Amino acid sequence: MDGQATVDNETSKPRVNNRRHGVLDAAAYRFRRQGFAATTMRDIAADAGMLAGSLYYHFKSKTALLIAVHEEGVRRIADAVDAAVAAADPADPWQRLENALAAHLASLLDGGDYAQVVIRDLPADKPELRATLIELRDDYEQRFRVLVDALPLSRPADAGWVRLMLLGAANWSKTWYRPDGAGPAEIAANFVRIIKHGETSGTTS
């Protein structure tokens, strides 16, 4: 079995896989700080410690690389949200939503590059790329559609507005969040409390 490239152990993954992860990390770093348009493949290759030409072995274009970064970012956030929902009481839709929202906020506020790329403004001059990235977001946000639709709202027709409000506020949290204020769990609890009871604990972030 020595030398086989199918070993699942993290330290035994094939070199090409490890290199690909390094490229994704470098791309996420650059896309977050410079944006898609200002970032070059040469920048990413330099950060990943390889020649620019070698980068195309892993990704055929900068567009493909941005899609891969978004896929990885969405996967990380989705995994955190799914785990949080699984830990909630399945019979309590409010707790399930609160757990999901807290995990979503924590993912956005942990300082990681991937999540910040995911919520960054999409390239306006590339409609096909934009459509692909929106589809990735929509697939992820379907979780919140299901969670909000399960709430016993007095006006079920408002579920769509509630979902948009929650995700809009959460995705903008990097702008208004203060590290010395309420944390993701408390913010999520207050957001859900407002929807459920029309009141908060009185503290803000």
Residue, then its C-alpha position, 0 to 999 in steps of 0.5 A: m500500500d505504500g505510495q498510494a495516493t488514496v490515503d485519507n489521512e490529512t498528512s498523507k494526501p497527494r502533493v497536488n491536493n495540498r498544493r491546490h489548497g494552498v492556491l485556494d488560500a492564496a486566492a481567497y487572501r487576494f480576492r478579499r483584499q484586492g477584489f477580483a478585478a485587481t488580482t492577477m494570477r501572478d499575484i496568487a502564484a507568488d503568494a502560493g509559492m509557485l510560478a505563474g504558469s504552474l497555477y494553470y495546472h490547477f485552475k484554467s483561469k482566474t474565473a475558475l479560481l474565484i468560483a472554487v474559492h466561493e465553493e469552498g467558502v460556501r461549503r465551510i459556512a454551510d457545514a457550520v450551519d448544518a452542524a448547529v441546526a443538528a444540535a438544536d431541538p428538532a421540535d423547536p423551529w425558533q431554536r433551529l433558526e437561532n442556531a443557524l443564524a449564530a453559526h452563520l454570523a460566527s463564520l462571517l466574523d471569524g476573520g477568515d478570507y473565504a467567508q469574506v469573499v463569499i459576501r463581497d460584491l460580485p463582479a458586475d462586468k461578468p454576467e455568467l460568472r455572477a450568475t454562477l456565484i449567485e446560484l452557489r449563494d442561493d443553494y446555501e440560503q435555501r437552508f434559511r428558506v426552510l428554517v424560516d418557512a417552519l416558523p409559526l409566524s402570525r403572517p406566514a406570507d411574511a416568511g420571505w421578508v423575514r429571511l431577507m431581513l435576517l440574511g441581509a443584516a447578518n451579511w452586513s455584520k462585518t460593517w456594524y459588528r464590534p468585538d467588544g459588544a454582543g457576540p454572534a450567539e447573542i446577536a442571533a438570539n436578539f434577532v430571533r427574539i424580535i421576530k418572535h416577540g417584538e423585543t430584544s434583551g436591550t443590548t446591542s453589538 
